[in-house]
Amino acid sequence: MSITLIKNARIVNEGKTYEGDVLLQHGRIEKIGQGLSHAHASIIDADGAYLMPGMIDDQVHFREPGLTHKGEIFTESRAAVAGGITSFMEMPNTVPNTLSQSLLQEKYELGRTRSISNYSFFMGASNDNVEEVLKTDAKNVCGIKIFMGSSTGNMLVDSASVLENIFSKSSLLIATHCEDEATIRRNTERFKLEYGDQVNINHHPLIRSEEACYLSSSMAVELAKKHGTRLHVLHISTEKELSLFDNSLPLAEKKITAEACIHHLWFTDADYAEKGNFIKWNPAIKSSMDRAAIRAAVIDNRIDVIATDHAPHTLEEKNAPYFQAPSGGPLVQHALTALFELCDQGIFTPELIVQKYSHSVADLFRIHERGYLREGYHADLTLVSPNHPWTVDRSNVMAKCGWSPFEGQTFRHRVTHTWVNGNLVYENGKIHEIGSGSRITFDR
């Protein structure tokens, strides 16, 4: 394994930014300091670029097995490292759904042989697999995923007794997709009656409404409080839901946490006119007031982490009429540069980005020796060059689906290098396709 010395970096780590060097050896961070040298190291001159822990994405859909026309673990992990993401946690709504321990183990085998980045996979819950869910190994699996609203796939858990059973018996982190299905169905029928064939993407945030989100999120929080469950609510999309979350406790003491996604931090319902189904997500992108509130909650710690919800579909699928077009889109390659754009706008800071997209994810999931630049930790790092503009177009999209909701956007920052377990896997537009990814483990 190579020895690498990264010189003249602007290190962003644990709330500080400072000039320094980092030595990588044996897949670990050997030394952090200034004026470092090593006789046998390959030298990377960072030339003042930001060096930070690799991003950890706690919500992706890489589509393998069963949906590989949309994406694969190999293709999407390539896109991830090109975006500075060195670890991911993947969702269970593949085909077949990951609803048994044997199917979960099959996904880990896929990760072992195909992933360039580090990986973990959620165990899925349904209305009839509670016994399988409760067998999940807390040290080797990131958590349990419950769809409390239907999305891509058929994993809706709408049985009150099943929810009570899982929330009362599980010792693992439970991650929830929260949208109230009955509300969505009522809204759908109302809009069909009123608009017929003219229902379109502009109605999406009204069909998958604030009420639907709040009813489901508040139910999940109520169940977690009742049973003392470790709950993580994914992709918050409304201002109203933010009242459910607390910022009075440090993250280490929280039992109920929340996540914001890149698309809810970037887009608003005004963007449907230009982007159409290409920004159709569940939960829906909503108003500029909701976006402003979510951004504020990231800053004041009501929202604990940032993720992508990377969920690719083909161009043909996304170009279908509203009701036929699936929800989701590719985001891993452009998430970090989008966050740096928000830094340039004065909304976030680089230190906050690293906190929410690396440190806090590691702390929240209790990931073993990742998510920080610390001597002895796994050498997962990314280098981001400031004032290095580039424009997103289909020729430089690495996700298998071949498109991005950010097409036409010029970003001022660029990911130039990414290391996974000390291996340089991405360098200035080139992927080094080596089997660097490792299974994430947890200190639980």
N, C-alpha and C positions, 0 to 999 in steps of 0.2 A: 504494500500500500504506500502511496506517495506521501512525501512530507512537503507541506506547503507553508510558506510564510507570506502573509498578507501584510503589506507595508503601507504606511501613510493613509490609513483609513480614518474616516469620521465615524467612530463607533457609537451606535445607538443601543443602549442596554440599561435596564433597570432604572429608568427615569432620567438618565444623563446622556449627554452627547459630548464626546471628547476625542482628541486625536490619539491614535495608537496603532499597534501592530498585533497580529494574532498568528500564532504558530499552530498548525494542525499536524498531528502525527498519530498513527495507529487508529485512525477514525475518530479521534477525540481532539478536544481543544487542549493543547499541551501548555500554552503560555499566552497570557494577555499582558502587554506592557508597551514600553516605548524603546526604540533603538534595538529591537530584537534582531538576532542573527542566527543562522544555522548553516553549516558548511555544505549540507547535502539537500537543502530545501529548494523547491521550485518557488521563485519569487513572483508574486502578483503585486504590482504597484497600483494601489487603489486610487492614488492621485486625488485624495479628498472626497471620494465617493462614500456614501453611507454604507457601513457594514453593520448588519443586524442579524439576530437569530432568524433562521428560516421560519417562514410563516407556517402556522398549524391551522388547517381548515377543518373545522369540526362538523361540516355538513356539505357533502358532495354526493352526486349521483353519477357514477362512472359507467353504469349501464351493462356491466358484465356480471353474470351470464344473461343470455336471452335477448338482449336488446342491443347487440353489438353493431347494428347498422347505425346507431346513434353515437356510440362511443365505446371504448374499451379501456380496461385498466392501463394498458400500455400507452395508448394514445393520449388519454386524459392526464396520466401522470407526467407525460412529456410536456403537455401544456402547462401543468402545474409548476414544474421546476422552472420553466421559462418565465413564469410569473413570480418566482421567489418563494413558492410554497414547497416545503420540504417534507411535510407530513399531512396526511388526510384521514378523515373518518367517513366511511362510505355507508350509504343508507340501504335498507333491506328490500326496497321495492323493485328488485330485479326479477327476472323470470327464470326459474321459479322464485317466488318470494322467499326470503331467508327466514323461515319459520320453524326450522329444526336445527339442532346442534350439528347434525351431519351436513346440512346445506351450508351452515355457517363455516364449518371447517373447510368445505370445498372452496369457499370464497377466499379463505386465508391461503389456501394452496395456490389459487390464481394470483393473489398478491405476491406470494413468495417468488413466483417464477416470472412475473410480468411487470411488476411495479418499479419504476425508477425512483420514486419517492417512498418515504416510510408510510405505513398503512395500518389502519384498524377498520373493523367492520362492525356495525351495529347488529344486534340480534333484533329481529322483528317480532312484534306482537300482533295477534289476531284475536277474534272472538273465541277461538277454540284451541289455543296452544299454550295455555298458562304453564303447564307442567314443563314444557320445553324451555320456556322463558326463564323459569326459576332455576334451571340447571346452568345458566350462563356463568362463566368464570370471570370474576371481577378483576383478576390480575392481568388477564390477557385479552379482554374485550372491553371496548370503550363504554358501552352502555346498551340500553334497551330503547328501541324507537317505537312510539305509539302514534299512529295517525288518528287523531281525534276529529279529523275531517278528511273527506276523500280527496285524493290528488292523483297523480299519475300512478297507475297500478290499482290493485283491489285489496287494500289492507286496512280499510276503515274499521276501527274498533268503536262500536256504538252501544255495546252492552254495558249498562251501569254496573252489573254484578262483576263482570270481567275487569272493568277498571278498578273497582274496589279491591278485587282480589290481587291484582298486580301491584297497585299502590300500597297495599297493606303488607304484602309479603316480600317484595323485592328489596334487596339491600343495594342494588346497583343504581347508578344514575339512570333516570328515565328522561329521555328527550321526547318532546311532544310537538307535533304539528297540530295547531289549535285553530280550527274553524268549525262552527256548529253546523252540522250537516242539514238538520231540519230547516234552519234559517236559509241556507243556500238553496235548498230545493224550493222553498216558498218564493224566494226572490226570483229564481229561474222561471218558475211558472208565471209569475206576475209579469215579468218582462216579455216572455213569449206571448202572453195574451195581449199586451199593450203594443208590442213592436213586431211581432211575427218574425218574418225573415230578416227584418232590419236590426235585430239584436246584434251588437258589434262590440269591439274591444273597449269602447268608451263606457259601456255598461258594466264592464268586469268588476271595478271596485264597488259598484252598487249591488251587484249580485253576490259577490264574495265580500260582504260589507263589514263595516266597523262592528256592527252588532254581532255578526257571526263570529268574528275574531274574539271579541270581548267575552261573549257567553262561554266559549270553549276555554279560553285562557283562564278565566276566573274559576271555572269548574276544576281545571287541572290544579290551580293553586290551592283551592279549597280542599281537594283530595290530599294534596301533599301536606298541607298543614294538619289535617286530621290524622294522618298516619305517620308523620315525621319522615316523609319520603324525600329522597334527593332528586329534585325536579329541575330540569333545564328546558325552558320554553324557547323554541326555535323561531327565527325570522319574525320578530315583532314588526307589525306594519301600521299600527295606529297609535295616536296619542293617548286614547282612552285606556289602552292596556297598560300603559306605563305606571298607572296608579297601583298596579298589583305588585310592583317590585320595590325593594328597599335598598337604600344606599347608606343606611346608618351603620351597617356592619362591614368589616373587612371581608374580602372574598373568601378567605379560609373558614370563616364562620357562617357563611350563607348556606342554607339548604335549598333555597329557591333562587335560580339564576335565569338570565335572559340573554338572548342573542339578537344582534342586528345584522342584516345582510347588505352587501354592496349595493344591490339594486334599489333597496329602500332608502339608502343613504344618498343615492345619486339622482334617480329619476323621480318624477311626479306624474300625476294623471294628465298634466298638460303635454307630456311627451308621447301619449298614445297617438296623437294626430300624425306625428312623423314616424314613430317606430312600430305602431300597430301591434300585431301578435308577437313581434320579436321582443317585446317587454311584457308579455303575458306570463305572469307568475302566480302561484298560489302560496301564500296569501297575495292578494293583488297590491300593486303599487297604488298608493292613494294620494292624498292632497299634499300641497306644499307645506301646509301647517303640520300634517303628520310627519313629513320628512324633517322639518325643523325640530319638532319635539323629539324624534328619535335621535337626531344628532346631539341634541342637548343631553339626552339620557345616557348616551355613550360617554360624554364628557363628565357627567356628575355621578356615574357608576350605578345608575339604576339598570343600565344594560352593561353586561360584564364582558362580552366578547363580540368580535366581528367575524363573519364567515361569508361564504359565497353562495351556497345552495346551487352550485354548478350543476346544471341539469340539461344536457344537450338534446336537441331534436334535429331532424333533418330539415333542410330548407323546404322541401315539399310538404312536410308535416306542418311547419309554421305558416306556410302560405295558404293553408286550408281556411274555410270560413270559421268564424269565431267559435262555434260550439264544437267543431271538429279539431281545431288547432290545439295541441297539447300545451300545457303550461311548463315553463322552465326555459333556461338558456345557458350558454357557456360563459363562465366568468373567471375561471382560475387564472388564466393568463394575464388578465388586465386588472385584477382586484387591487394589487399593491400599487400599481401606477395610478389608478383612480384615487386611492387614498392619499397619495402624495399630491395629487392635483387639489384635493380638498385642503391639504396643508398649505399649499400656495395661495389658496383663497382665504386663509386665516381661520378656517373652521376647526381643523385638528392640528396636532403637532407630530413630528416624527416619533417623539417619545411616547405619545398616546397611542399611535398606531402599533408600535411594538408591544406596548402593554396589552392592548385589546386583541391582537391577532397572533401573539406568541406567548408572552408571560402568563396572561390570565387563562388562556386555553390550557396551558400546561398545569396551572394551579387548580383550575376547576375540575379537570379530569384526573388530576394527580399523575400526570405522565412522568415516567422515570427518566430523569437526566436529559431532558430536552426542553426547548423553549426559552433558554437563556444562553448568553455568552458567559460561560463559567469554565474555569479550568477543571478538566476531568469530565465535562459533559460531552455528549455526542457532538461531533463537528457538523452541525446543520446550520448553514449560514447563507446569506444572500447579500449581494453587493448592488446598490442602486446608485446610478450616476445622475446627479442633478444637471439641469440645463443641457439635456441631451434629447431634444425633441424628436418625436416620431409619430406617425399617423397610422391608426389601425385600419387595415383593409383586408380583404379576403386572402390576399397573397401572403400575408404574414400571420394568419390565424393558425394555431397548431392543433386546436381541438378537431376531432375527426369530422364533426358536422360542417366545418368550413366557413362558419360565419360568426359574427359577434354583435351584441347589441351596442357595442362601442364603435362600430364602423364609422369612419369619418372623423372620429375624435383624435385630436392631436394632444398627446401627453408630453409634458416637459421633462419627466424623469423616465429612466429606462433601467430595467433589470439587466445587468451585464454578466453576472456570474452567480451560480448557485452550487453549493456543496451539500451533498447528502452523505452523512457518515464519513466525512473527510474526502470524498471523491468529488471531483469537479464534474458535474453532470450537465451544466449549461454554461456556455461561454459565447457571448456576443452573437446570438442568433443561432448557434450550433448546439445541438443536443449530443452529448456523449452517452450513447445508449449502453450503459453498463448496469448490471443488476445491483444497484446500490441500496435499494430500499430494504428496510428491516421492519419487522412487526413491532409496533409500539407496545410497550408494557406499562403497567400502572402500579403505583405504590398504594395499594389498598389492602 
